[in-house]
Amino acid sequence: MRSKIGENKRKEKNYFVEMCRFVFSICLVFHHCRELGGGRSNFFAGAWIFVEFFFLISGYYTMKHYDENESNGEDTGQEAVTYVWKKIRTILPYAAIGILISVLQIVILEKKNAEWFSLSVSILWNILCLQETCLATYNLNAPMWYITDIMLFLPLIIILILALKDIYKFYLSWLIPIFCYIFLIQNNGTLQFWGGQQMKVMLSCFLRGIASMMLGTFVYFWCQKITEINHEKVKIHVVVKWIFLCGFIYAVTTYDLKKMSMDMIICLLLFLFSIFLAEPVRIPKGIATLCEHLGRLALPVYLIHRPLIEFFKMMQVSFGLKVFLCLSCTIIVSEMTMGMVNKYYRKKA
């Protein structure tokens, strides 16, 4: 029975999405590698948009889960928290490794200037994924704001899905994101906002996460509706998806996305529709296994790379070599960490 369930899950998995997870996480590594110097301030400057992809996917699969499975009879709030905890508990070890690397970096590089009490308290807030809530003096792993948003707001979105049903699907799933984006653009001039007051940064992160997760549920709902009306998946050629993918990567390496934030959100939504509305394409088992592995590797890469960059800032080598070493180390550490985490959960099972 277990092997059959495993086979069914394997068939259902969208391997193009898994590959995109990995490719986009690498783009985010390049985005943060701009801090390594070399006068490359525009190097993958727009790659921040791919964080929205991860939020959209979280919202999409959450809606899929609750559409395909009946409520288990628990209190709605408890059910939402249980679902989210199962979702994040397997990725928290990767965030913890990132925090450990940051602490080592501070101990080694800033031991004379470090505020040890504040650092100790900040470790607690960071482990609880509350580093963006103005409670922590040290933000030890900046990409963890992704987990913070899921932990704080995905349960609330699930409660809305279960309590309001059609009102949520037809109205709230797109109205609330539009209001969030309008607010961000009116106040910050862009969807992405870093380097200002901490409260404004925190609010920007929270609203981006809420809007993108809700839009992910919107994409799932309308994909299902279009499929029902059409009585089958839409015949979207695989080339269309590749054009979208290459177009995104080209855009983030060449354009100033601060001036075209909403344009890229719309393109990202069309990209998701092209992925999930298309008929599944059969691929060889070896490629499917590779895509699945790379998809699982994406989150460790995203959650571990940022602290490693701080170590490579010290190196007196060319910008290109720094980027290569940073990317190589990130993938190696991520692979090792993922192996240890998988081994732990297999033993526990």
Disulfide bonds with the S-S distance in Angstrom:
none
